[in-house]
Amino acid sequence: MSKHGRRNEMNYLSFASVVLAIFGLIAGLCAAYQWLKASKIEVDPGFRSGSVRSAAEAMMPGEPGDSLTSTMYWTTANMVAFTQSAHLNAIAARLTALAVFVGGISSVLGVLGSYLR
């Protein structure tokens, strides 16, 4: 292969390496954002507790006086929050795997590009 042909291959490999590195960075940042969202999910049993802070909160029922009913509300709210968090964590894990995969390919292409110089 001529020196000119190798230089073109190197340019394509270098360009592909940079594009994949940027794509991997974006995927990694999106994964981090999903994990951040997952960590901020709050448990909401559906009733107000403490003082009323808004009109919408005033419309919510108060905490049931029956401890069994209250426990049921809290258990259900925890299950909902855990499910939402697990869903976001699964998305983040897939995005992280994609970022690692694309980053690995980017690294290999970068090494190939420098090898063909």
C-alpha positions as CSV (number, residue, x, y, z in Angstrom):
1,M,0.0,0.0,0.0
2,S,1.3,3.4,-0.9
3,K,2.2,6.0,1.8
4,H,-0.7,8.2,0.5
5,G,-3.2,5.3,1.0
6,R,-2.0,4.7,4.5
7,R,-2.3,8.4,5.3
8,N,-6.0,8.4,4.2
9,E,-6.7,5.3,6.3
10,M,-5.0,6.9,9.2
11,N,-7.2,10.0,8.8
12,Y,-10.4,7.9,8.6
13,L,-9.4,5.9,11.6
14,S,-8.5,9.0,13.6
15,F,-11.7,10.7,12.6
16,A,-13.7,7.6,13.5
17,S,-11.9,7.3,16.8
18,V,-12.7,10.9,17.7
19,V,-16.4,10.6,16.7
20,L,-16.7,7.4,18.7
21,A,-15.0,9.0,21.7
22,I,-17.4,11.9,21.6
23,F,-20.4,9.4,21.3
24,G,-19.0,7.5,24.3
25,L,-18.7,10.7,26.3
26,I,-22.3,11.6,25.5
27,A,-23.5,8.1,26.4
28,G,-21.6,8.2,29.7
29,L,-23.0,11.6,30.6
30,C,-26.5,10.4,29.8
31,A,-26.0,7.4,32.1
32,A,-24.8,9.6,34.9
33,Y,-27.9,11.8,34.5
34,Q,-30.2,8.7,34.7
35,W,-28.4,7.6,37.8
36,L,-28.8,11.1,39.3
37,K,-32.6,11.0,38.5
38,A,-32.8,7.5,40.0
39,S,-31.2,8.8,43.2
40,K,-33.7,11.7,43.6
41,I,-36.9,9.7,43.5
42,E,-38.9,10.3,46.6
43,V,-41.3,8.0,48.4
44,D,-44.8,9.5,48.3
45,P,-47.4,7.6,50.2
46,G,-50.2,9.9,48.8
47,F,-51.1,11.6,52.0
48,R,-50.0,14.9,53.6
49,S,-47.9,14.9,56.7
50,G,-47.0,18.0,58.8
51,S,-48.2,21.4,57.9
52,V,-49.9,22.2,54.6
53,R,-47.6,24.0,52.1
54,S,-49.8,24.3,49.0
55,A,-53.4,24.2,47.8
56,A,-52.7,20.9,46.2
57,E,-51.3,19.5,49.4
58,A,-54.4,20.7,51.3
59,M,-56.6,18.5,49.0
60,M,-54.6,15.4,49.9
61,P,-56.0,13.2,52.7
62,G,-54.1,13.2,56.0
63,E,-52.2,10.1,57.2
64,P,-54.6,7.4,58.3
65,G,-55.0,6.9,62.0
66,D,-54.8,3.1,61.6
67,S,-51.2,2.0,61.7
68,L,-51.9,-1.0,59.4
69,T,-53.4,1.2,56.7
70,S,-50.6,3.7,57.1
71,T,-48.0,0.9,56.7
72,M,-49.8,-0.3,53.6
73,Y,-49.6,3.1,52.0
74,W,-45.9,3.5,52.9
75,T,-45.1,0.0,51.6
76,T,-46.9,0.6,48.3
77,A,-45.1,4.0,48.0
78,N,-41.8,2.3,48.6
79,M,-42.5,-0.3,45.9
80,V,-43.4,2.3,43.4
81,A,-40.3,4.4,44.1
82,F,-38.1,1.3,44.0
83,T,-39.6,0.3,40.7
84,Q,-39.1,3.8,39.2
85,S,-35.5,3.9,40.5
86,A,-34.8,0.4,39.1
87,H,-36.1,1.4,35.7
88,L,-33.8,4.4,35.6
89,N,-30.9,2.4,36.9
90,A,-31.4,-0.2,34.1
91,I,-31.3,2.6,31.5
92,A,-28.1,4.0,33.1
93,A,-26.5,0.6,33.1
94,R,-27.2,0.1,29.4
95,L,-25.9,3.5,28.6
96,T,-22.8,2.8,30.6
97,A,-22.2,-0.4,28.8
98,L,-22.6,1.4,25.5
99,A,-20.2,4.1,26.6
100,V,-17.6,1.5,27.6
101,F,-18.0,-0.4,24.3
102,V,-17.8,2.6,22.1
103,G,-14.9,4.0,24.1
104,G,-13.0,0.7,23.7
105,I,-13.6,0.7,19.9
106,S,-12.4,4.3,19.8
107,S,-9.2,3.4,21.6
108,V,-8.5,0.5,19.3
109,L,-9.1,2.7,16.2
110,G,-6.8,5.4,17.7
111,V,-4.0,2.8,18.2
112,L,-4.5,1.5,14.7
113,G,-4.4,5.0,13.3
114,S,-1.1,5.7,15.0
115,Y,0.3,2.2,14.0
116,L,-0.5,3.0,10.3
117,R,1.5,6.2,10.3
